[in-house]
Structure formats: structure tokens, C-alpha cells
């Protein structure tokens, strides 16, 4: 029997090392196995209690781990329970660790995941010395009871191989060092900060291609739609999934006064929906107009179309208010409905520098509406005047004052919001916060109060602007909660206090920005003193934002902020401040340090009736997870190449059965049966034609010699010798087993020996290949049922089993190992006498096993659609709707999705393709789960000769084929191969 070891195929090292590279790139960050941030469970954990405050398990997952632990411990007596329980519990509970993704090599969905967490060397050595025979029990859940038997049998006796399998080479992040690392655990679960104290947040692109998006609002009707206004005069409706309706919600481009000049403040500036929009069905807009060559701001009312909830009736416009503007700037531009049901209107001071109008300026003059915050009542106005005056407005009784005024002394308030209040206590509910753009020195943030005087033009921020007015004792102005100098920015954009659900760390944080500098900032109110503490917000580093769909950069010009129906926070920015440039993007603000526990923030948007077409969203920014690392160099291995000495050419001799359908190939004889002292047969450096033929796989239905006949049920199978464990006692001999080489072995046998590179990674690969080489191989007849290989259920006795008989010295169990039947699971060799397609998959499995220190999960596809093509011996064609995954790396569980329609294979566009559609694909291929959907051709782009067959695929998850899902017509699409979708199954 020829023993194959890693020494025989060093030429495979470069390929495998390429698969290992992601393990050395960058440092880790808190992340769970579902590629999301950790969380605090809603209920305390019972089993993995150390992660009850912050980790990756909820109570349900904690219970699953507990059941698995006690099932394993049923194999032990009391002594074994006390000795090994602590190791097994710690290893199993690492799924709950906030660093579980790093411990399992799962930070990147495109790289293989470990079966068990990565251990530190000292801990692994302790585990090996005390409880090494428990490894097979830990691996039982990843396959049949025999799948890993040979692997564990070969490494349990060798501490070096054992720990090569389990160790994580990163000493800082392996278990248990990751728990004691002070730097990693100092601020675990809190918002990350850079060395300067800047809060590190990330972004998610939500919409793009907009022309100066000035406002984003939601309907608060359960649909989770949002509406985006462009300065040009368009308002667009977006669904919860990000798709945009092709018909505008409102089109006022003919009436709106604006220009393509960069920085023009005129245009469509704001929209607000009635607080009871589902019943009242009215919207209010704020825009610039020209009436008889006079510039004005106009607030109008529109009504929804009777039979379309996504379009306003353009003929229903009713003017609520018009105010003449003496200049083209300082137009204000905010509409808000307060919690009191009244409409708040924010108007600028009229423009020019220093509010030069009148003795005190417009802002201090209560007889004009310029430079004011107005409050009006638009309820029940269908049969009367456009609006009425709330009876408690502060200046209703004051002579010469306009009754609409709610507050005054403002310069040009740009973007205001109303605080929803703390979700638990309601603290802050109803507060109105605004950013007021300054003149020469300061920008300010104010909380608007009834009757308040905000100081302009007497004051700018906290400092005096007009000294005479500033020294007037009757000014009695309301000071801002925060003001910043122009070295930080020159045009404040007011924001929102975060009150959403998904990012609990941000609760109570007021996030705002600056249009000119592009700076994001935050304020947090002290519950004790009431003072507001400032922190700058910066984009997280690549490693901080290394989560699916996240980015860490944005366009400079921050135009507006918004919140959706669930309270999540967004901002609108553009790369070119022109009303005609399609450079606007909407970003969602994301905290990567902590998320809400699973299930807490789930939403189910109500259905929306659509008239027209949907324009699907495609992100344009590069995801951080797809960026190539630039800060951490890839470790290099120095190799020394020498000319290997020539070895004598000796052919591999394998007994071949006769092949009835072709001429019988000359047969060679096997060496005599081996005993316990089995020796290695030299491998031929260069194969001859004869050697190539003798290693060819026999055809189907070929008679098999008696020496390789499959044992009958309950018949004991002879033991097979293994390279590291003596398979016989000194008085026993082992019958020879005829070997049918796998694809890997034939490749090894026909490759000249080369000098093996040395170094850190080579050591890992040597251990990985050693495990593969030591799997005994048994040839069995091709038993088939209905043209398919016979599938043995797990746990049956009809499977060929080889009982290992190691020497007492090699495998003496420790005293605590239970003597019950289930305590000593048999470790039979894996049957690798496979059809060609399955041999190829075995080679794929070898590559994947070697890709992450030999400890990864790779489940082969199973089921009736596995590798479907022309059936052997029948000539039947591929079934229409069959799918396959095409991977440049030859991986079977991930790749570009291709579907068979009309006699050809073609790709599927990623438009609307989500995890439900991916589940349909994975189920067709025999997998149970879809781990990830990879868009933008992340798993490979098809050649131009391959057609795009499907687009706009929307599945419910229960369909048998993508053809049963909602989709476009076959062959009709609006995408390129750069949008080929891929999936990762498991």
C-alpha cells in the first residue's frame, strides 16, 4: 500500500497558501458568526453566563449549546465530567463570544469557517493532555458519525498535529487570550473612538443619483416608505426595500425658482406630510417662486390622488402662505408638524449680510415674518381660510406683532427636527432642535421654545455681532446649546437625536453636520447637569466597518438629515452642490460596535399598491469588506530552492479489474500483503503511459475482485494500517486492501518531487496535508439505486466499517472515559472509491480543508439536483430551471449563480435578489441554508458569451425553482455581468 504524504506534493502549497491569506490580513473586531455586531441579550443567559452582558447569543442559542454540551458529557463518568467538562464548555461557548467571528475565521463570508474556535497554544496543550479523545465528539454535529473518525484518530495521539488542527496562530486573539487582552476589552460594546476621541461610525448607502436631495421624510403609516425631495422640484417615493417608483410623488419643476449655479439657496426646500396622512391625505411643501419678477417663498398644500397613494394631485395645490424675499439667499426652508399637531414654518431673515433691513433687522422685527419661526393650524381648513392661529401663540395679544410668530431672532435656520423622546422614559419628547447658519464667526444649535428670542442680529452664537443691540438690556435672548467657530465649518446643517432601535449605543446622541466642511458632529446631553457634550464623528477605519454593505466615506456637502419610520438616522449629501448634478447620495448611519438583540427591531412593512414601475437600487460605493487591505502587509515566506536528487523510477502497481467495454489493459501485480511494519513505496517522478493507464478509474458495472468486495452486513472488516497509529498488535497481520487511488493521489503520483518551502505557513500546510494522506482508502463496488449512488443513512450498520486496533500504548484511554457502548465511537475510514464527479469534489474538499489551518466546515451539496446534467447512460437533458454555482476556486458551496433555461446556462442579475431567493438556489443544490448573497459579481463575473437570463427575481423562499419566483421575462434585463449575483450555501 502506497502512503501519500505532504512531502510528495509541495507544488500544491502556493495554491493552498493563497486560500490562507485572509487569515493573516488585518486584525479582528467584535463580530458574530452572522456577520453582524454583538449585542446584549434580552434575557440573561443560563449556560454561557460570561456572555450574558455582551456577546453573540440569545437565550435560545444558549439553550442549544447547553443541550449539545450535555449530550457530549453523557459519554463520561463523574471523573471525566469533572476533568473535561470545563474544556468542552469553554470551547462550545465561544460561539457566544463577541469575537466569535475571528475565533472561527468567519469575518469574511468568502473565506472558509472553522469547525471549532481557534485555541491558544498553551490551552490547546492542556486540552490535549487531559481530554484529547473528546475531539471526535465535538465534531459529530458537522457530519455523519464516521466522517471525521479517521481524522481524529490520526491526530489525537500527536500533540503537534492535534494543536495544528485547533490552534489560532494569532496569539492575541485566540482563546482564552482574547478574554484577558486589556486593549481589546477596555471599551468593548461602546462606540469606538480614535486616539483623538472622535466617534467612529460607519455608513450604508441607501439611494444615489439624486440632484441636491434637500429633504427625506416618511409617511408614518406602517409601509416604511420614504419620500425624497430634490432642489429642482421633484419628490420621489421609495419603498422599504430601497426601490424607487418611476413616477414622481410630486413634480413642481415648472414652478420652482432655482438655477444650476453651485450654492444657489433657492428651489424646492422642504416637504411635510400631515400627521394623520393615511386619513387626511395631505402634504405641505416649501419652495421658491417668482411672481411678477418678485422672488417669494411659498408654502402650499397638496392632496393625494384618490386611487394612488404614491402620487399627489398636482391640480389640488392650495397656497397656504407667501412671503416676499428681498434677496436670493437666507430663504430658510423647514416645515415640521409638532407633537401638538400644528405646522411649524422656519423662514430666513431675508438675505444679504448682517440683516441690514430696518433699524434692528428683520429678525428682531415682530411685524414681519422674516427671521422667524411660525406656528399655524391647518386642521379642518377645507371650507375656510388656509390656516388659523393657535390660541396659545405667544404674541397673539401683542400690538403690531404677527400672530403666526412662535419664536424670533433667527438668521437662517437650516434643518430642524423634533425629538421622539427616550424609548424607555420619554425624556426629551417633543423638543425641537435647529441648526442656525451664522454670519462671520460662529454656527449654532438651538432648542426652540415658545416666545424665545435667539439673538440675531445682536448676537452670533454666544458672541456679540451688533454691539449696540447686544448691550441692550431688553434683549433677553435664548442662548444656543452649542456653537462652533468657522475653523470647524461655515454652514451648519441641523440633525436629529437618535431614538431608533437598531443601535442602542446612539440613543440620545444628537448628530448634525456642516455643509461646507463636510464634518459630522454630535452632542450628548448630561442627565445630571443638562449641559451638552461635543464629540466629533468620523468614519470608522476599514477594520471597524468591515461588515456586509457598510462603507466608511461620504460626499462632502451635507445637505440634510432625516429619520425613517423606525427612527433610524440618515443624512443626505452630494459631491457637487448643483441642483442639476446627479451626485446626491443618502447614507444610513450605522454603529458597528453594538446592535440590538435579534428579534427586537424586526419590522413588517405593510404592502403598497404600485402604479408604474420600480427602479431598483444599486449601491455605487465600494463596500469596506471588499476593500483590499493596505495597512497590514501580507506575511512573506522565504524559500530556498535546491535541485532535488533524482530518484529511481518505480511505477505504482495497482490490480485492475477487466474492463468489458474496451480492450483489457495489461495488469500489474500488487506487492505482498503488508504487516505492522508497512513501508512506503517510492513514487514515480515522471509517469509513463502505462502508469497513466493503470491508474485510470474502472468503468461502471466493472466486476470487482474478491479482495475488494464490500463486506456484508454485520461482517467484521479487517483493520487497515495507518502511518501514525499501529493498526495491529505484534502478533497480528493485516490483510492487504486493494486501493483505488483518488484524483489527489493520482496527481501526486504523476508529479516530480520538489523542494518543500519552509516557514510558518508551510508548517501549517504540512499538518493539514498529513491528515489527508493518513485517511485509509477502501474500494467498494458501485452500488446504485435508480442510476444514483446508494446513500447510506447515518448510523446504519450496512456502511463499510473498518475497526481500528491501535496498540494499548498508543490509545490507552484515560480512567474517566466511560465504558458504555456509546463512549467509544468507532472511527472507520472514509470510503473514497467515488465516481469521477465525486472525486473532483473530494479534491475541492482537500483544498478547502487546507485553507484555514485544517479546521473548517465545508458541506458538500446533496439531493436530487446535485450536479445535474446529462444523466449517465440515459441521455436525458438537464431539467429546465436547474441551477449551479460557478466558482473560480472550484468551491462547491459558493459561486456565481447560473440557471439552465432554453437549452443554455446563463446568469442571474442581482436586482432584488435576496436571501429568500438564495435559499431557493441552495435548496435546489441540496444545501439547507443560504449564508450570504454576494452582489456586484463579488464571486465572479461571467464571460460575455454567457447570456443574462433572469432579472428582478423576488422569491418567498418556498419555491422549487427561481422560475417560480416573481421575475422579469427570460432574457429581459437592464444589467451587465458586473451585476451577476452569487450565493454562499451551507
N, C-alpha and C positions, 0 to 999 in steps of 0.2 A: 504493500500500500504506500503510495507516494504522499508524503506530508507536505502541504503547501504552507509556507510561512511568508512573513513580510519581507524577508531577505530576497525573495525571488521576484518581487515586482516593485522596485524603487521607482520605476518610471511612472507609477501612478501617484506618487507623492505630490507633484505640482498641482494635479487636478484636485486632489483632496484638500491641499493647503488653501486653495482658492476658496473652497467651501468653508474653511475655518476662519477666514479673515474677519468676518463680522464679529467673532468672539473677542477679538483684540482691539476693536475700534471704539474709542471713546470710553467714558466712564458711565456708571449706571445712574439711574434716578428712580425715585419711587414710582412703581408701575405694577399693575396687576396682570394676571395671565390673560385677561380680556382686553389688553392694550389700553386700559384706562387708568386714571389716577386712583390711589387708595381712598378709603372712606372710613367713617366711624359707623359701625353697625347700629341699627335702630334698637336692637336688643342685645344685652351683654352675651358674649359667647360663653359656652359651658365647658367645652373641651379645650380649645386653644385659647385659654384665657389671657395669655400675654398679648394678644392682638385684639382685645375687646375695645380698646380706645381708638385704635387706628390700624387699619390693615386692609386685607382684600377678601375677607369672608364675612358673610352674614350668618345668622343663626342657622339657616337651612344648610349652608355649605359646611358649617362647623359640625352639624349633626352627621353629615355624610362622612366626614373624616373620622368622626368618633366610631361610626359603625365599621368602617374599614379597619381601624385600629383593633377593635375588639375581635373581629373576625380573624385577624392575623394572630392575636395573642391566644386564641383558642388552641393553638398548636403547642403551647408551652405549659409546663407545670409552674408551681409557685416560684421556684428558684429562677427559672427562665424569665418569668414575668417580671420579677424584681430586677434582673440583670439587664434585660433587653428592652423592657417597656419604655424606659426613658429615651433610648436611641430612636426607636420606631416612632414614638410620639413626636419627638422633635423634628424628625425628617418629614413626617406626614403633615405637620402643622406649618411647614414652610410655604404651603400654598396660600396661607393667610398672611404671610409676611408682606409688609409694604414694598419690599424689594424682591418679591417673588418672581417678577418677570426677568430680573437679572439672574437670580439663582437658577432659573430654568432655561436660560438663554432664549427668552421669549420676547425680548424688547423689540425685535423686528419680526413682523409677520412673514417675511420672506425667508427667514432662516429656520433651520430645524430646532425643535424644542426638546429639551432633555426629558427623560422619563422620571428622573429623581433630581432633587435640588443639588446644587454644587456644594460640596463639603470642603472644609479647610483640611490641610494635610494631617495636622495633629489629631483632629476629631475623627477623621477617616481611619487613622491608625488605631485609635481606641475602639472604634466601631468594629473594625476587622478582628482585633484581638479578642473581643468579647462576644460578638454576635454576628459573625460573618455569614453564617448559614441562613440568616433571615433575609438575605438579598432576594432569593427566588420568590419568597412570599410577598415582598414589596412589588415585584414585577408581575404578579399574577393578573392584575387588573388590566394590563396592557396587551394581553393576548391570551391564547389558549394555555393550559397548564404546562404544555410541552414546548412552547415557543422559545422560552429563554432558558430551558433546562440545561442545555449544553454550555451556553454562555456562562451561566453562574457556576456550573461545575468546574469549568476550567480556570476561573479566576478566584474562586473562594479560597483556594489553597495558596495563592500567591498574593501577598500584601501589596506588592508593587502594581500588579495588574488590577487588583481589586480597587485600589485608590486611583489608578489612572482612569478607571471607569466612573468613579464617583466624584473626584476632586474637581473644584473650580480653580483654575490656575490663577485667577485674580485674588490674591491673598487678602485684599482689603474688603472685598465684597462677598466672600464665601461665608458659609455658615460654620461656626457661630460668630466669626469676627465681625460680621455686618451688624450684629446687635450691640457690640461693645465699642464701635467706632464713634468717638465723640463728635467728630466733624459731621458725620452723616446724620446723627440722631439729634443734633442740637436744636434745630428748628423743624423737625420732621412734622409734616402736616400743616405747617403755616406757609403763608405766601412767601415765595423765595425772594431774597434780596441780594443785590450785588454788593460789592465792598463799599459802595457809596451810600447804601440804604435805599436804592431805587427798587421799587416793587417790580418783580419780573413776571409779566403776564404774557399770554400768547393770544393768537387771533385765529378765527376761522372765516374764510371768505364765504359770503352769503349771496351776493349779487355783484355784477360788474357790467361794464359797458354803458354806464349812466352818464348823463350830461349834467354836471353840477347837481348831484342829488342834495336837496336842501331840507327835506323832511321825510321821516318814516313814522307811520302810525299804525295802530291795529284797531280792529272793529270791536274787540271785547265781546264777541258773540259766540265763542266756542269753536269757531272754524280755524283759529290761529292764522288767519290771513294777515298780511300786512300790505300797506299801501305806501308807495314811494313817489315823492314829488320831485320833478326836475325843474330847474330855474326857468327853462324855456317855456313851461306851461303844461307839460304832460304829468299825469298821475297814473301810475301803473299798479295793478293788483297782482300780488304774489301769493301763491298757495303755501301751505305749511311745508311742503317738500321742496320749496325753492323755485318751482316752475312759475313762469310769468304768463299771464293771459295776454294774447297778442293784441286784443283791443284795449285801448287806454280806458282807465276808470274815469278820467276826465281829460279833455283836450281844450286848453284855453290859449293855444299858441297864437291865434289871430288877435286876441285881445291883450295879451301880456306885453308890457313895455320892458324890453331888455335889449342887450346888444352882445355881440361876441367878444367885446373887449374884456381882457383879463381884469378881474376885480370889480366889475360893474355890480353894484349892490341892488339894482332894480331887477324886477322879474317876479315870477311866481315864488312866494316866500314861505307859505305855510298852508296846511290843511288840518282841520279838526273835525271829527265825527261826533254827532250828538251822543251823549252818554247812554241814551236808550235807542241806539242805532237800529236795532232789529225791529223796533216798533215805530219810531218816529221817521226813520229812513232819510235823515237829512245830514248834509255835510256843509262845512263852512270853510271858505278859502280867503287868503290874504295875498293880494298881488298888486303890482304897479300897472297903472294905465295912463294914457294920455287923452285928455278931454279938451278939445279946442286948444291944443298946444300947451295945455297946462298939465303938469305932472301931478298925479294923485295916487294915494293908496286906497284900495277898495277892499271892503270885506263883504263878501256875497254868500248867499245861501243857495244850495242846490238840493234837489230831491232825487232819490234813486228811481231808475226806470221801474215800472210796475212788474215786469216779468224778467228782470235781470239784476241780480244782487251785486254784480261786478261792473256796473256802469251807471254813471249819473245821467240824468236827463238834462242835456245842455240847454234845452229851451225853458227849464224851470228856474233859471237864475233870478235871484231877487237880491237887490243891493241892500245891505244892512247899514253900511256906513261908508262915507268917503271923506278923506282928509287931504287937503291940498298940501303938497310938498314944495317948500321954497327952494330946495336943492335936490340934486340927484342922489345924494348919499344920506346915511343915517335914517333909513326907512323902517327901522325896527323889523318886525316880521314874525311875531309869535302869536298863535291862538291856542288857548287852553280852556278846557272845561274843568272847573274846580270840583271838589267833593260836595260843594254846596249847590251844584247844578248850574251855576252861572258861567257865562262865557267871558274869559279874560283876554284883553287885547293889549299888546305891547307895541307902542309907537315911538319911533325915534324923535330926536329934538329938532328935526328939520334940515340938518346938514350944515355944511361948511365947518370951519374950525372955531372952537370956543363958544358955540351957541350965541352968535352975535345979535340975536333978534330981540329988540326991546331993551328996556333998562336992566332987567335981570335975566334975560334969556327966556326962551320958550319953556324950558324945563321947570323953572320956578314960577311961571305964569299960569295960574289955575284957570284962566279964562280961555285957554287954548288946549287942544287935545294933544299937541306935540310934546314929546318928552314925558309921556305919562303911561301909567298902567290903568286901563279902563276895565270896568266890570258892568256887564249888561245882562238882561234876562231875555232870552229868545224863545222861551217856552210859550206855547199857545199863541203864536203870532200870525196864524194863517189868515185870520179875518180882521186883523188890526194893524197897528204900526209895526215896523220891522223888529223893534226891541222896546223893552220898558226898563225903567231904572229900579234896581233893587232898593227897597225902602231903607236898608241899613247902610247904604253907601256913605262914606264919611263926610262928603261935602255937599250933601243934598240941601242942607239948610243954609249953606254959606253963600252970601251975595256975590254975584259975578263969577262964581266958580261953576265949572261944568259938572253937572251931577253924575256923569259917567265916570269921573275920576275916582280911582281906588287908591293910587299912590302916585307920587310925582318926584321930580328932581332926578330923572333918569336920562342918560345920554343916548345910548343906542343898545338897548338890551337885545342880545342875540342868543337865543335858545334858553328856554326856561322849562322847568319840569315840576311835577308835584310828587311828593314823597308818598309812597304807598304805606309806609309805616313798618315797623319791625314785625315780622310774621308771627312772633310769639307774644309780644307785649303790646304791639300797636304804637309804640313810641315813635313820634315824628310824623304820624299820619296827617296828611293834608298840607304839610309845609310846602311852600312854593319857593324854589331856588332859581336864580337867574345869573347869567354872566353879563356884565355891563362893560362894553368896549370903552377903553379910556382914550384920552387925548394925546398927551406927550410923554407921560411917565409911567402910569400905572393902569393895570387891568384889575377888575374887582368882581367878586362873587357876593351876591346879596340874598338874604331871605326876605321875601316880600311880605309886608304886614299892612293891615288896613290903615290908611291915612299916613303912611310913612313918607318922609322926605329923604331922598337918597343923595342929596347934597349937590348934584351938578347944577350950575357950573361953579358954585362956590368951592366945591371940593372935587378932587380926583383921587379916588381911593381914600387913604387916610390923610392925605396932604392937601393943602390949600391950592386951589387953582386961581380963583379970583379973590385976592386978599381982602378987598373991601367987603365982599359978600361973606367971606369966610369968617371975618371978625364980628359979623352981625349976631348979636346975642339971641335974636329971634329965629335963627336958622333951625335949631333943634332937629338936626339931621340924624338919620339912622345910619350907623357905620356898617361897612361891609363885614362879612365874616372872614374874608381873606382878600388880600390884594398883592399883586406881584409886579415887579418892575419890568421895564421893556427889554432888559437883557435876557429875560426868560421867554418873552413873546410879546407881540404888539396887537393882538386881536383875540380876545378870549372867546371861546365857544362853550357856552354853558352845557352841563351834562345832567346826569341822573344819580340818585342814590340807589345803589344796587339792593334790590329786595327780592331777587329771584330765588330759585330753589336749587339749581344745579351746582352752584359754587358757594357753599356756606361761609368760606373764609372772607368773601367780599361783602357780606351783609353789613349795611350801614356805611359803606365806603362811597363817598361822592366822587365820581370820576368825570373829569372835564378835560378840555384841551385848549390849544391855541392855534388859530388858523394860519398865522404867518410862520411860526417856528415849527409847527408840526409836533409840538411837545404834548404828551399826555401827562396829566397830573391827578392827584387825589387829595381829598380832605376827609378826616375822620373825627367825629365829634366825641369829646370826652364825656362820659356819663356822669363824671364827678364835677368837673369844672365848667362844662359846657363849651370849652374852647375847641377850636378846630385845628387839628394837627395836619401839617402838609407832608406829603410824600410824592416824589416824582414816580411816574410809571414808565418803565422801559420794557422793551421787548426781551423776552427770555432768550438765553443762549440756545444754540442748536440742540444741546442735550436736554435742556429744560423743556423745550417744546417738541421733543421727539415723540409725538403721539400722532395717530392717524388723523389726517385732514387739517392739522394745525400748521400755521405759518408764524413767522416772527419778524415781519416787516410790513410797513404800510405806506401809503402815499402821504405826502407832506401836508397838503391843505385839508385840515379837519373842518368840515363844514357844519356838521350837526351830530347830535347824539340821539339815541332812541331806545325804547324798550319794547319787547314783544308782549303778547298777551300773557305769557307765563312769567314776565318780569325779568327775562334775561336782557343783557345790555349790549348795545351795538353803537358803532359810530360810522359816519359817512364821510368819506374823504375822496379827493381827486388828485390826479397828478398834474392837471392843467386847469387853472381857475378860469375856465371859459364856459359859457352856457351852451356852446355848440360842440365841445370836445367830449367824446365818449371815453373819458378817462376816470369816471367815478366808480368807486367800489364801496360796498357795505361790508363791514367787518363785525363779527361777533367777538366779544371779549371773553377770554377763557382763562381760568385759573388752573394751571396744571398740577398744583400741589395737593389738592383735595377735591373730591366730588361728593355729591350726596349719595347716601346708600341706595343700592339698587331697588327700584320699585317706588321710591318716594316721589320722584318727579315725573312719573310717566303721564303722558297726555294722549288723548284720543281725539284728534280734531274732528269736528262734525263735517259731514260731506258738504261739498259746494257744487251747485249746479253751474256748469260751464257752458257758455255760448261762445264759440270761437275755438281757436287752437291754443295749445300750450307751447311755450318756448322754454325748453329745458335749460337748466343752469349747468354751466361747465366752469369750474374754477380755473383761473389763469395763472395764479401764483404757484410757485413750486412749494410743495409740502416740505416741511422741515425734515420729516422722516426719510424723504427721498434725496436729501442733500448729501453730497459726498463729504466725508469728514476732512477738515483742513487743519485742525489744531493738533490732533493726535497722530503721529506717524505710525504707519504700519510696521510692526516688528519685522526685522530682517534676519534671515538666517544665512550665515556664512558657510559655504560649502566648499569642499576641496575635492576635485575630480581627479581620479587616477585611472590609468588604463588597467582594467581588470585582467587577471591572469586567465589564459584560455583553459577551459575545462574540456574533458573528454565528452564527446557527443554520445549520449545514451538516450534512446527513444523511450517514451512512456509506453509500456506494454499493457494493453487492456484487452480482455477477452471480448470479442464482438459476436453477438448472435447473428445467424444468417439473415439476409435481407431478401425476402422472396420477390420483391418487385423489381429488383435490379441485380446485376451480376454480383455474386458474393465476393466481398473484398477479402484479400488474404488476411488470415488471422494470426495473431501472435499469442504467445502463452504468457500466463501470469507467473511471477516468481512464486516460490513455495510459500505455504501459509506461514505467517509470522507468529512469533511468540511475544512474551512480555518485553523482550529486548528488540523491539522493532527499530529498524534503521531507515534513514532517509534514502530515497533513490535519487541519484543525480538527475538534473533536469537538462534537457537538450537546449543548448544555446540557440541554435538555429534549426527550425523544424524542417524535416524532409517531406516530400509529397506523401510518402507512405504514412508518416506520423500524422499528418493532417487528416488523412482518411480514417485512420484507426480511432481518432478521437471524435469522429462525426457521430451525431446522435442517431440512434436506430429509429427506423420508421415506426409509425403507429401500427399496432397489432403484430409487432415482431415477437416471435417466441423468445422467452427469456430462459436462460439456463437455470438449472435447479439450484445452483449456488446462490442465485439472487432472488429466488422465489419468495414472494411475500408470505410471512408466517400466518398460519390460520389463527382464528380467534382463540384466545387463552393459551396460545402456544408460546413458551418462553423463547426469547430471541437471544442469540449468542451475543456476548459482550464485545465491544469494539475497542481497540486500543486507541488511546489519546496521547498526545505528545507530552502533556504535563502531569497527567494522573495515570498511574499504572492501573490498567484495566483488568489485570489478572493477579491472582495470588502466585507465589513462587512455584506452586505445584500444578498450576493450570496453564492451559494453552488456549489461544483464541483462534477460532476458525477464521480463515480469510474471507473477507467480504468483497465481492466484486464491486468495483467503483465505476460509476458512470460520471465522468467529470462535468462540472458545471461550466458555464461560459467564463466565469472568472478563472477557473483552473486552466482551461484551455488557453486563455490569453497569457496566463503566467507561463505555461509550459512552452509556448512558442516565442518567448521573448528572451533575448540575451540578458545575462546578469549585468547589472550596472552597479557603480559605487553608490551606496546609500548616503544621502546628505546627512549631516549631523546637526544637532542643535535642539532647541527646546521643542519646537513643533514636531520635529521628526520623532522625538521620543514619544509624543502623544500618538502619532500615527502608527508607530511600531506596535504599541499596545493595542490599538484598535484593530490592525490587520491580524495580530496574533489571535485575537478572539475569533475572527472569521475563519482563519486557517485551521483552528482546532475543532471545528464542527464536523463530526463524522458524517459520512455520506452513504446512504443506503439506496441501492437501486431496487425499485419495485415495479411490477408490471403496470401498464397503463390501464387502470380500471376506469371505465367511463359509463356514464348514465345519460342516455339521450344525447350523445355526442359531446358531453362535457365531462371534465374530470370529476370523479366521485368526491364529494365534500364530506369529510368526517365531522360529525358534531363533537364539540368539546367534551372531554371526559369519557368517551366511549372506549371500550377495550379492543375494538377492531382496528384501531390505528396501530401501525408497526411501532413497537416499543423496544428499545434496547436498554436493558438494565445495566447501569454502571456498577462495577465491582472494584472499587478502589481498595488499596491496601489499608489495613487498620491504622497504620501510622499516618497515612495521608488524610484520611477523612474521619478520624475518631471524633464523634460528636461530644460536645461539652455536656456535663452531667444534667444540665437543666433541659436539654432537648427532650420533648415528650416522646414516649414510645408508642403513642397511639397511631393507628394507621394513617391518619391524615398529617401526622407530624413529620413524615419522611417522604415527601413527594418525589416520585421518580423523575429522572431527568433524561428522557430519551433523546437521541439525536434527531435533528431536523431532516426530514426526507427531502432531498433536493434533486431527485430524479424527476424533473419537470419538463413539460412541453417547452418549446422554444420561447414563446412569448413570456412564459413564467420565469424561464431562466434569465431573460433580459430584465425582468422585474427584480429578480434576485440581485443582479449586478447593480441595479438602481438602489436597492436597499443597502448594498455594501457601501456605495458612495455616500448615502445619506447617513448611515451609521458612523462613518468616519468623519462626518462634517462637524461634529460637536463633541469631541472627546469620547465618542462611543456611548453616549447616554441620551438618545433622542427617541421620540415616538414617530414612527412612520407606518401608518396603517395602509396596507395595500387595498385597492378597490375590490369589492366583492359584489356579487349579484349577477343577474342575467344580462345586464348591459355592459359587462366588463369586456373591454377590448373588442367591441362588436364590429365585425367586418364581414367578409365572405366566410361563411361557416365552412369548416373543414369537411371536405368530402361531399358537400351538398350543393355548393354553388349558389346559395341564396344570397341576395343582395342585402346591403345594410338597410336597416329599418329607418324610414324617414323620421326625423326628429332625434336620432341618436346624437349624442354629444361626446366630445373628447377634450382632454386638456393637453395642450401642446406646450412643452417646456424646453427651453434651450439646454437646460441641465439634465433633461431626461427624467425629471421627477414625476411621479405618478399621482401625487396628491395635490398638485398645483400647476397652474399654467394658463395660457390663453384659451378661452372657451371657443370651440368650433362646433358647428352643428351641421348635420347632413340633411340637405333638402334638394330635391330635384336632381339627384344624381351627383352632387358635388358637396365638398366640405367648404364651409365659409365661416366667417367670424361674426361676432355679435357686438354691436355698439354699446357703449356704457351708459347711454341715455336712460335714466330712470331705473337702471339695473341696480337692485339692492340685495340684501341678504336673503330675502324670500326667493328671489329668482336664483340666487346662488345655491340655495337649499335644493331647489328642483334639479339643478345640474348635478350636484354632489350625490343626491339620492339616485339619479339615473346611473351613476358610476359605481354605486354600491357603498358609498360613504353614508354616514349618519348625520354629519354636521357640516355646515359651511362656516369656516373660521373667519374669512375675510373676503371682501370684494375689492379687487385691485383695478382701478380705473386708469385712464390715460395710458394704456398699453404698458402698465408697470411690469407685467410678466411677459412682455414680448410683443412685438408688432409684426403682423403678418406681411408676407410679400405682396407686391402689387398685383400679382397674378391671382391672388385669392380674393374672392368677392366678399363683400359685406352683405350678409343675408338677412339679418334681423336688426331692428332698431326699436327704441321706445318700449322695451319689454317690461311689463309690470305684472308680477305674479302675486298670488295669495299664499303660496308656499305648499299647497296640496296638489298641484298639477303634476301629471306624469311626464310632461314634456314642456319645453319652452313654447312649443307651437300651440299649446292650450292656454297660454297666458295672453293677457291683453297686449297687443303689439301692433306695429305697422305692418303693411303688406310685405311679403317676402321680396327682398331685393330693393325695397324703397327705404332710403335713409338720407340723412343730411350730415354725415360724419365721415371721417377718414380713418385709416388704420391706426393713426395716432390715438384713437379713442377705443381701440379694441379692449374689451373687458376680460379680466382674468379672475379666477377664484382660487381660494385655498380651502381644501376639504380636509375632513378628519373624521 
